[in-house]
Amino acid sequence: MLLDHRTYTVRVGTLRKQLEAYEKHGLIPQKRHFGEPLAWLISETGDINTYVHIWVYQDAADRNARRAALLKDPEWQAYLEMNAANGYLLKQESKLMSPASFAPLKR
């Protein structure tokens, strides 16, 4: 199992707008290719202008195949263009992680 833990940082005052745009335009194509996320989280302390989502894949090959399909999706491409034009996003981090053997995820 491979988890893709993504953290996004947005401009101060734009988190609500970013989430609304994603929910309306990005979530459907992403779920079409990735399925349901393990988690979709909004920071309440620390860096409060961030959100995290975690997607689960069988392995790196599964992740690569699903991401390639998503990148070919015209609805996702339109969302990426709109998202870039909005200019809310400042930074994106992606960490590929695997559960420890003593704490497997039950999914």
C-alpha positions in Angstrom: 0.0 0.0 0.0 1.2 3.5 -0.9 -0.2 6.7 0.5 0.2 10.0 -1.3 0.0 12.7 1.5 -0.4 16.1 -0.1 -0.2 19.4 1.7 -1.3 22.6 0.0 -0.7 26.2 1.2 -2.8 29.0 -0.1 -2.7 32.8 0.2 -4.2 34.3 3.3 -7.9 34.8 2.9 -8.3 32.4 0.0 -8.8 29.0 1.6 -12.6 29.1 1.4 -12.4 30.1 -2.3 -9.9 27.4 -3.1 -12.0 24.7 -1.4 -15.1 25.8 -3.2 -13.4 25.8 -6.6 -12.0 22.3 -5.9 -15.3 20.9 -4.7 -17.1 22.2 -7.7 -14.6 21.5 -10.4 -11.7 19.3 -9.2 -13.2 16.7 -6.8 -15.4 14.8 -9.4 -12.6 14.1 -11.9 -10.1 13.3 -9.2 -12.5 10.8 -7.5 -13.3 9.3 -10.9 -9.7 8.2 -11.3 -8.5 7.8 -7.6 -11.6 6.7 -5.8 -12.4 8.0 -2.3 -9.5 9.7 -0.5 -8.4 8.3 2.8 -8.7 11.8 4.3 -9.3 15.4 3.3 -8.3 17.7 6.1 -8.3 21.5 6.8 -5.8 22.9 9.3 -7.2 24.6 12.4 -3.9 25.3 14.1 -0.3 25.8 13.1 -0.2 26.9 9.4 -3.9 27.7 9.1 -3.7 28.4 5.4 -3.2 24.7 4.5 -5.2 21.6 3.7 -4.2 18.0 3.3 -5.5 15.2 1.3 -4.4 11.6 1.4 -4.9 9.1 -1.5 -4.3 5.4 -1.3 -2.7 3.3 -4.1 -1.7 -0.3 -4.3 1.8 0.6 -5.2 3.8 3.1 -7.3 2.7 1.6 -10.6 -1.0 1.9 -9.6 -0.3 5.6 -8.6 1.4 6.3 -11.9 -1.3 4.8 -14.0 -4.1 6.6 -12.1 -2.3 9.9 -12.3 -1.6 9.5 -16.0 -5.3 8.9 -16.6 -6.3 11.9 -14.5 -3.9 14.2 -16.4 -5.5 13.2 -19.7 -9.0 14.0 -18.3 -10.3 17.2 -20.0 -12.4 18.1 -16.9 -9.2 17.9 -14.7 -7.2 19.9 -17.2 -9.9 22.6 -17.2 -9.7 22.7 -13.4 -5.9 23.0 -13.4 -6.2 26.0 -15.8 -8.8 27.6 -13.6 -6.9 26.9 -10.5 -3.7 28.5 -11.9 -5.7 31.5 -13.1 -7.2 32.0 -9.6 -3.7 32.2 -8.1 -4.7 31.0 -4.6 -2.1 28.3 -4.4 1.3 29.2 -3.0 2.9 25.8 -2.3 2.3 22.1 -2.7 4.1 19.2 -1.0 3.7 15.5 -1.8 5.0 12.7 0.4 4.7 9.1 -0.6 4.4 7.0 2.5 3.8 3.3 3.5 2.1 2.1 6.7 4.4 0.6 9.3 4.1 -3.2 9.5 2.9 -2.9 13.1 0.1 -0.4 12.2 -1.5 -1.5 9.0 -4.4 0.5 7.5 -7.7 -1.3 7.3 -9.5 0.0 4.2 
